[in-house]
Amino acid sequence: MSKFLVTGGAGFIGSHIVEHILSEGQAVIVLDNFSSGKETNLSFVNESQISSKQYCLIKDDIRDYEACLKACSGVDYVLHQAALRSVPKSMNNPYEYNEVNIGGTLNMLRAAQQCNVKRFIFASSSSIYGMTDKFPERETDYPLLISPYALTKLTGEFYCRIFSENFNLETVALRYFNVFGPRQAPDDEYAAVIPKFICCILKDICPPIFGNGKQSRDFTFVKDVVQANLLAAKIPDISGKVFNIASGSDNSIVELVAILNQLAGKSLQPEFLPERAGDVFKTLADISNSKKSLGFKPKFDFKQGLSLTYDWFCADQSRCR
Ligand SMILES: NC(=O)c1ccc[n+]([C@@H]2O[C@H](COP(=O)([O-])OP(=O)(O)OC[C@H]3O[C@@H](n4cnc5c(N)ncnc54)[C@H](O)[C@@H]3O)[C@@H](O)[C@H]2O)c1
């Protein structure tokens, strides 16, 4: 039985990774300070009566090196998801993003190296490509990043490579593209667009679109991101590398509203607002490298993922509060 440490395991993506690892009978430690993570995201742990040998929750902060060291002890694989994740918020608060996303990642890398972890997987982001006009986006493209958040992710990737090349710690960075699915938080000013719009549609509110709505995203279903993490942990000879993790196709924001209206049997019109600083016009990944080197294969197309996510929010509309 392998032992995984999932930082940010009480968050949206982290909790899906934890659920999958437990379902495979492997052991997992969660390290989370619950700044955006929620106890309810981990409710499956109590529901399935997992033993304390298989699961342990550490409520602590990755800015505290001793806490990182304690969490890494006896661990085989670190799947590092903990971070502050909003692009627009990072424009107003770059110092905190630096401390958590760069300082915290460096703490985790050092702790993983000290504890002889077999491999460290880093949750990076498509925001690194920034204002590019070259599509699809390739891992080798020059990063035209435009937000402090993206800079923290690029720095994390370089730290990973340095640890892989010079500090004897295997690392892999995964650039996630616009992840969505059940448990994604709809409830703050900077919420990701899909849970926010699902909640608008359920409450008969016109979804607010920043810009003309023609901006598009390579929306990636969360279970495909889980698959990528587990492949990245185990496939040999990929240390120091960076991979795009995405669906490989894009959909516009107006298309998103149309599909949600279809799913709900409604016809709500979007409300168009001025563009937001730090938002890019398009994301679209080339996933040929991750297919070839990781054996990654997205299993959920946009409509399938959206329908599963919509059903999850419909099942308990208090999730929209
Ligand atoms: N959701 C996306 O579309 C997306 C896209 C690209 C990259 N990512 C990256 O994936 C990872 C997970 O994102 P998510 O969407 O699940 O976000 P999330 O906010 O749901 O999860 C982040 C988790 O990290 C925890 N955390 C934050 N600061 C911490 C700290 N100082 N110490 C310990 N825990 C801390 C939070 O409490 C939360 O549980 C992040 O690294 C994010 O940057 C997400």
Ligand as a Chemical Component Dictionary entry (heavy atoms), coordinates in Angstrom:
data_LIG
# 
_chem_comp.id                   LIG 
_chem_comp.type                 NON-POLYMER 
_chem_comp.pdbx_formal_charge   0 
_chem_comp.three_letter_code    LIG 
# 
loop_
_chem_comp_atom.comp_id 
_chem_comp_atom.atom_id 
_chem_comp_atom.alt_atom_id 
_chem_comp_atom.type_symbol 
_chem_comp_atom.charge 
_chem_comp_atom.model_Cartn_x 
_chem_comp_atom.model_Cartn_y 
_chem_comp_atom.model_Cartn_z 
_chem_comp_atom.pdbx_ordinal 
LIG N1  N1  N 0  -9.529  24.992 -10.195 1  
LIG C1  C1  C 0  -8.831  25.255 -11.302 2  
LIG O1  O1  O 0  -9.385  25.478 -12.369 3  
LIG C2  C2  C 0  -7.317  25.235 -11.265 4  
LIG C3  C3  C 0  -6.628  25.501 -12.466 5  
LIG C4  C4  C 0  -5.241  25.498 -12.446 6  
LIG C5  C5  C 0  -4.552  25.190 -11.285 7  
LIG N2  N2  N 1  -5.257  24.944 -10.141 8  
LIG C6  C6  C 0  -4.497  24.637 -8.926  9  
LIG O2  O2  O 0  -5.006  23.435 -8.352  10 
LIG C7  C7  C 0  -4.862  23.476 -6.943  11 
LIG C8  C8  C 0  -6.193  23.185 -6.275  12 
LIG O3  O3  O 0  -7.140  24.174 -6.669  13 
LIG P1  P1  P 0  -8.690  24.117 -6.284  14 
LIG O4  O4  O 0  -9.440  24.654 -7.440  15 
LIG O5  O5  O -1 -9.018  22.782 -5.740  16 
LIG O6  O6  O 0  -8.745  25.240 -5.153  17 
LIG P2  P2  P 0  -9.298  25.166 -3.654  18 
LIG O7  O7  O 0  -9.231  26.565 -3.135  19 
LIG O8  O8  O 0  -10.607 24.471 -3.623  20 
LIG O9  O9  O 0  -8.208  24.261 -2.948  21 
LIG C9  C9  C 0  -7.019  24.773 -2.399  22 
LIG C10 C10 C 0  -6.853  24.159 -1.027  23 
LIG O10 O10 O 0  -5.621  24.616 -0.474  24 
LIG C11 C11 C 0  -5.848  24.949 0.894   25 
LIG N3  N3  N 0  -4.851  25.950 1.287   26 
LIG C12 C12 C 0  -4.736  27.232 0.844   27 
LIG N4  N4  N 0  -3.718  27.855 1.467   28 
LIG C13 C13 C 0  -3.168  26.948 2.311   29 
LIG C14 C14 C 0  -2.098  26.995 3.246   30 
LIG N5  N5  N 0  -1.398  28.122 3.423   31 
LIG N6  N6  N 0  -1.814  25.885 3.955   32 
LIG C15 C15 C 0  -2.529  24.737 3.787   33 
LIG N7  N7  N 0  -3.569  24.638 2.930   34 
LIG C16 C16 C 0  -3.879  25.721 2.209   35 
LIG C17 C17 C 0  -7.273  25.512 0.927   36 
LIG O11 O11 O 0  -7.849  25.502 2.225   37 
LIG C18 C18 C 0  -7.969  24.580 -0.046  38 
LIG O12 O12 O 0  -8.479  23.445 0.618   39 
LIG C19 C19 C 0  -4.305  24.861 -6.620  40 
LIG O13 O13 O 0  -2.912  24.750 -6.501  41 
LIG C20 C20 C 0  -4.649  25.693 -7.839  42 
LIG O14 O14 O 0  -3.771  26.769 -8.015  43 
LIG C21 C21 C 0  -6.625  24.957 -10.094 44 
# 
loop_
_chem_comp_bond.comp_id 
_chem_comp_bond.atom_id_1 
_chem_comp_bond.atom_id_2 
_chem_comp_bond.value_order 
_chem_comp_bond.pdbx_ordinal 
LIG N1  C1  SING 1  
LIG C1  O1  DOUB 2  
LIG C1  C2  SING 3  
LIG C2  C3  SING 4  
LIG C2  C21 DOUB 5  
LIG C3  C4  DOUB 6  
LIG C4  C5  SING 7  
LIG C5  N2  DOUB 8  
LIG N2  C6  SING 9  
LIG N2  C21 SING 10 
LIG C6  O2  SING 11 
LIG C6  C20 SING 12 
LIG O2  C7  SING 13 
LIG C7  C8  SING 14 
LIG C7  C19 SING 15 
LIG C8  O3  SING 16 
LIG O3  P1  SING 17 
LIG P1  O4  DOUB 18 
LIG P1  O5  SING 19 
LIG P1  O6  SING 20 
LIG O6  P2  SING 21 
LIG P2  O7  DOUB 22 
LIG P2  O8  SING 23 
LIG P2  O9  SING 24 
LIG O9  C9  SING 25 
LIG C9  C10 SING 26 
LIG C10 O10 SING 27 
LIG C10 C18 SING 28 
LIG O10 C11 SING 29 
LIG C11 N3  SING 30 
LIG C11 C17 SING 31 
LIG N3  C12 SING 32 
LIG N3  C16 SING 33 
LIG C12 N4  DOUB 34 
LIG N4  C13 SING 35 
LIG C13 C14 SING 36 
LIG C13 C16 DOUB 37 
LIG C14 N5  SING 38 
LIG C14 N6  DOUB 39 
LIG N6  C15 SING 40 
LIG C15 N7  DOUB 41 
LIG N7  C16 SING 42 
LIG C17 O11 SING 43 
LIG C17 C18 SING 44 
LIG C18 O12 SING 45 
LIG C19 O13 SING 46 
LIG C19 C20 SING 47 
LIG C20 O14 SING 48 
# 
